[in-house]
Amino acid sequence: MTKHIFIIGSKGIPARYGGFETFVEQLTARRMNKEIRYHVACLSDQSGEFEHNGARCFQVQVPKVGSARAVLYDLQSLKICIRYIEQHQLTDCVIYILACRIGPFFYPYKRRLERMGVTVLINPDGHEWKRGKWNTWIKRYWRLSERLMVKHADLLVCDSRGIETYIQSDYAKYRPRTTFIAYGADLTPSTTSSRDLDLLLWMETHGIKPGEYYLVIGRFVPENNYELIINEFMASDTTKDLVIITGVEQNSYFEELLQKCHFDLDARIKFVGTVYQEQLLKKIRELAYGYCHGHEVGGTNPSLLEALASTKLNLLYDVVFNREVGGDGAVYFSADPGSLAARIHELDQYDDIRMKILETKAKARISMEYTWERIVKMYEHLFQSFELFQKKPQRVRSFTGYFREKVKQSQ
């Protein structure tokens, strides 16, 4: 019997930037169980359907109303899923909601889905209510929304052990059921060669040389610690560049940071826009001297996994989520003045042997815990097996051990 998995909350596929989008892209592209049928919500300016990676992708139109747009998008996507399940009389369905944005509106839908026999899984993402871009009232909404979705979910799929611990601790009164399944990364080298014309043109355009730059990739938002990274890099004695791949068009935070840091006066600081070609981006990671990761909010961050899989040296902001992923395969810095500048000076002195040791440890972390094959296999076991436990409250609340054991047995 076909198992129907409805995924809402990502912007959709084909993926460009974004953790959820990358996850959905890989989950559908690497599908192993042919009895699973994916239905993916895609934020769009038009309506309609198309196939991608064998998944049915349905486009959802939502007005552009600021931060409320994401809430409206999830609600509209959920309504479309319910309508589709009823119209096609589907009986073996899971709705997987990425992020906790619709908590205040969720309970009536959850009751209806229970009557329909539909299982609801939720990925709580990271601490959305801590993000610096939100004002006090929006932060309060996100915290309330998270609490209500944790309360009513059949299962919470946490992408880091730190998030799972937080859910079990802060929401213990709801006895939430959780499991841990991380994101993945690909260890295969880039198919783009060092002599590729697109690569050479990109490097020439921005005045960048292989092995002579530290790299940062990610959304240009305060919680990714761009201010800290830029200030520390400017204070360092390195002769290498800091190459920042991000979109800053019409970004007020960029203008604010420019006034604070005056990074336009340091020729080493290079904002180079976005790179959407996957293999080209991977090659840029491979040719970097090191990668600098400042994310402090969230769980297992995809850009960190991709860096560990591709870049020789990795400098990570010292929070539990990053240490959980990087282990002994990275070097860590704090918010203390001079911490990152000192680490950069230290890494600049590494010889080939020390670089190779750190690179090998980083890739071993990915190989052991974070390959996409492993992650997809765990999800497919989850989608097929969770009903066995759904009505047995005497079972343990965390299913992490069970699913990890099932994956081991199948290898």
N, C-alpha and C positions, 0 to 999 in steps of 0.2 A: 504494500500500500504506500502511495506517495505521501511523504511528510512535507507539509507546506510551512515554510518559514518566512514570515513577514518581518522585514527589517525597516524600522523607521528611526529617524533622528540624525542620520548622516545627511549631507547635502546631496548624496547620490553618487552613482558611478556612470561613466568612467571617472576614476579618481584623479584629482590634481593634487593640491596640498590638503592636509588635514588627516588627523589620526583615524577618526571613524571612517572616513572615505577610503583610506588606504586599507584598513581592515576589511571593509565590505568588498573592495576590489579583490583582495587576496582570497577571502573566504569563498567567493563565487568562482574565481578563476581556477582555484585548486580543489574544487569539489571532487571528492572521491566516491561518496555514496550517491549512486544514481537515483536512489529513491527519494532524495531530498530535492525539493523544488523551491527556489528562492524567489521572493517578491520584494523588490527594493523601492522604497520611496525616494524620489529625486526632486529636489527643489528646482523649479523652472518658471519661466515666464509664459509657458504655454502648457496645455494639457495634452495627454496622449500616452501611448505605451511604446516601448521598444525592447528588444532583446540585447543583453550584453553579458558575456561569460555564461550564457545559458540561463541567465536569470531574467525574470519578467520585471522590467523597470517601469514604474508608473509615475508620471510627472504630476507634481502638485503645485498649483498656482497659489501664491500667498501675497497679499499686498505688502509693500515695503513700509513697515511701521516701526522702525527702530528695533530695540531689543525684544519687543513683543512679537516680532515676526517669527522667531524660533518657536515660541509657544504656539502661535497659530498654525505654523507648519506641522508640528507634531500632532496637534488636535485634528487638523484636517486629514493628515495621513492616517491617523487611527480610525477616523470615520470611514475613509475609503476602504481600509482593510476589512472593517466589520461588514460593510456593504458587500464587498466582493465575496467574503466567506459565506454570507447568507445567500447571495444570488446564485452561487455555484454549489451550494449545499456541501461545503467541505467539512470533513469530520476529524481530521488529524492535523491540527494547526497549532503553531507557536507564533506569538507576536513578540519580537525582541526589540525593546525600546532602548535606544542609545542616549543616555543622559537623563537627568531628572528634572525636566522642565515643566511638566504639566500636572504636578502633584495636586493643586487645589481643585482641579477639574477631573481627576483620574477615577475616583471611586465609582461614580455611576457607570462609566465605561467598563471598569473591572467587574462589577456585578453582572453586567450584560454578557461579558466574555465568559464568565463562570457558567452562566446558564447555557452558553453555546458550547461549552466544553473546550474552550481555547486556553492554553497555557500562556502566561505572561512572564517573560524574563526581562530584567532591567539591568543595564550597565550603568552604575552610578557615576562613572567617569571619575574626575578628581573633585577637589573642593571648589566647585564653581562659585560658591558664595564668598570665597576669599579673593577672587580675582580683582586686581586693582582698578580695572576699567569701570566697575559698577559703582553707583552711588549707594548710600545707606539703605534706601528703600528697596532697590533691586536686590541687594545682598540679602535682605530679610526675606524677600520673595523666594530666592533660590534656596535658602536654608529651609523654609517652610515646605517648599516643593519637594526637596530631597527627603525630608522626614515623612511626608505623606506617601511618596512612592515607595520608600523602603517599607513602610507599614503594610502596603497592599500588594507588593510583588509576590509572585509564587517563588521566584528565585532571583537573587542578585548575583550577576556575573562580574566579579571585580578583576580589573586588569593589573592589579598589584597586590601583594600580600599586605602591604601597608594600608591600602584602602579597605581590604577585607577586615583587618584588625579594627580599623576605625569604625566600620559599619557595625561589627559585632559588639564593640564597646559602647559607642555613643547611642545606639538604638537597641540596647539589650532588652528593654521592656517589650519590644515588639517580637522578640525571638526570631530575627530575620534569618532566612535560609540563604546561604552564600556559597559560592565556589570561586576559585581563583583560576582564571585563564588569561594569560598575558597577550600582548601583541607579538608579532613575529618580525623577522628580518631575513634577508636573502644573502647568503655568503658567497654566491657566485660572482666572479669579477665582472666589471662592466664590459659590455660588448663594444663600447666606444674605444678606439685606439688612441694612443698618445699623439698620433699624427692626424687625427680626424680634423677635417677643415672647420667644422662647427666649433670644436673645442679650441683650436688654434685662434680662430677669429674672436671667440669669446674672451680668451686670455689677452689677446692683443688689444682688444677694445678697452679692457679695464686695467691694462698695465700689470698683469699678474703673471708670475713665473711658477712653474711646478716646484713644490717643496719649499716655497718661500712665503707661505701664508697660513694663518690660522683661519678657521672657517666657523661661521655661525649660520644656522638655518632655522627659521621658525617664525611664527607670527610676531609682528612688532607690537608687543603689549608689555606693560610694566612688569607683570609677574614673571617674565622671562629674563629679567635683570639685565636689560640692555644698558641701562645707565651705569650699573656697576662694572660690566664687562668693558664698556668703552672707556670709562674713566681709568680703570686699572691698566688697560692696554696702553693708553696714552701716557700713563706714568711709568710704564715698563721701559727697559732699555733694548728691547728687541728691534732688530732691523727688518723683521718680517712684517707683512701686511695683515690687517684684520679684514677679511672678506665677509660681508654680511649679505646673505641671500634672503630677501624678504620683500614684501610689497609695502611701500610707504606712501603711495599716492593718496592725497587728501587725508593724511593721517595727522591729527592734531598732536599726538604724542611725539611724532618725529620732530615737529617744529618746537615743541616744548623742550625736548632733549637737546636739540641744536642750540637753543639759547642757553641751556645749562652747561653743556659740555664743550661747546665750540669745536666739535670734532672736525668741522670743515677746515680748521687750521692745521690739522695733522694729516699729511698725505698718506699715512699708513691705513687710515680708516676708509674703507671703500664699500659704500652701499651700491650693489650691482643689480638690484631689481630681482625679478623672479626667474627661475629656470624650470620649465615644465617638462622638458625631455628627460624621462626617467634615467636612461643610460648615460646621458651627458652629466646629469646631476651626480650620479654614482661615481663617474670618472673624476669629477671635481672633488668629491670626498676623498677618493683614493690618492689624488695628487697633492692634497693638503699636507702641510707639516703636522698640523694638529687640529682638533675640533674642540670648540668651547661651547659648553652646554649650561645655560643659566636657568633653565626651567625649575620653578619651585612649587608649582601647583599642579596636581594631577597624579596619575598613576604611572604605568609603564609608557613612556613617551616614545612614539615611533621614530622621531628624528634621532633620538639617542640610540635606539637599537640599530638604525641604519648606519650611524657613525661608528659604533663599535664593530660592526660587520665590515666596514670599508676603510676607516681612517687609522693611521698608525698610532697616533697619540691622542688621548681623549682627556680633556679637562672638564670636570663636572662640579656643578654647585652642590655643596655638601648638605643634602637633605635625604631623608630615609628612602624616598622613591628612587633617587638616582643611585644611592649606594646599593640598594637591592638589586638593581640591574647591572651596574658596572663592576661590583665586587672588587677584586684585586687587579682588574684589567684597566683601571683608570687612575688618574691623579685628581685630588679633590681640592677645592678652594672654598673659602667662607666669605661672608660679607665684611669681615674685618679689613680695615684699610691696609693695603699692601699685600694681602694674601694672594690674590690672583697674579699681581705683578711679580711676586716672588716665584710662583709656580711657573710662570712663563719663562723667567730667567733660568730656572732649573731645567725645564724641558729643552730650552735652546742649547744646553750643554750636553744633551744626551748623545752618545755615540750610537753607531748602527746596532750594536749588540743589545744595549738597553732598550732601544726603540723596538727591536724585534721581540724581545721578551714581553714588553707591554702589549704589543700588537697581538702576539700569540695568545696571551691571557684573555684579551678582549674578545677575540674570535672564538675562543673556547667557551666563554660565557654564552655567546649566541648559539653555538653548536649544541651545547648541553641543554639549554632551557628555552631558546627563543626562535627556533626554525619555524617557518610558516607551515611546513608539513606537520610538525608536532601540534601546533596551535589549531590548525584546521581539523586534525584528527580528534583532538579533545572536544572541539565544538560539535562535531558530528556525533560523537558518543553522547554528549550532553543532550542534543536535540532528540536523539532516539531513545534515551534512557530515563529522562527526568520523571516521566509519569509513574515509574515504578516506585518513586518515593513521595510523590506529591500528597498522598492521603495517609501518610504514616508519620504523624508528629513525634512518635517516640524515637525516630531516627535522629542522628546527629544533625545539627543545623548546617555544618559545612560539608559539602560534598567534594571538596578538593581532593582529598586522599583517594576517594573512590574512583574519580575520573582519571587521575594520574596513574592509578594501578591498572585500570582498563587499557589505557594507552600503552603501557609497558607490555601488557599481555598480548597486545595485537601486533607488536613490533617483532 
